Amino acid sequence: MIKEFKEFILRGNVIDLAVGVVIGSAFTAIVTSLVEGLLTPLVSLVFSFFGSEDAFSGLVWEPKKNVVFNFGQVITAIITFLITAFVLFLIVKAVNKLRNLHQKPVEEEEPEVTAEDYLQEIRDLLKVQTESRTNITTNDINRDPFN
C-alpha cells in the first residue's frame, strides 16, 4: 500500500497539480493586492470627479444596527477572481502551446498489408486481364474477314 501511495504521489500529474495550487494561491495574493491597492482607489478617484466622496459608499447597506451588507467587498472579490482566472487561463494556454511545440508530430502508420490484401490484388489483376482477352477475342470474331 505504501508503494502504491509513493507511485501515486510521484506521478507527474499530482506534482503538477500541487505546483499549480501553490502558484495559484500566491498569484491570487498578488491580484488581491492589485485590486485593493490600485483598482479600488482608481475607481474611487474616478467617482470623486463626479461629485461622490466615496466610490463605494452606495454599495453598503445597513438595514439594522450592526447588520451591514458590504457589496463593495463582493465586487472586489469578483474582480479579483476574474483577473486571476483570466491570467491563469493565459498561462495555461501558453504552457499547452509550448508542450505542443516540443512534441513530435504523430506520423500516421500505413496499415499493415496482409496476405488477404495481396490475394485481392492478384484477383483484381486477373479479372482485368481476363476482360481484356475477352474483348480482343470478341472483336476478332465479330470482324468481317473480307473488309
Protein Blocks (a to p, Z undefined) as FASTA:
>chain_A
ZZmmmmmmmpmklmmmmmmmmmmmmmmmmmmmmmmmmmmmmmmmmmmmnopablklmmcc
cfbghiacdfklmmmmmmmmmmmmmmmmmmmmmmmmmmmmmpccdddddddddfklmmmm
mmmmmmmmmmmmmmmmmmmmmpcfkZZ
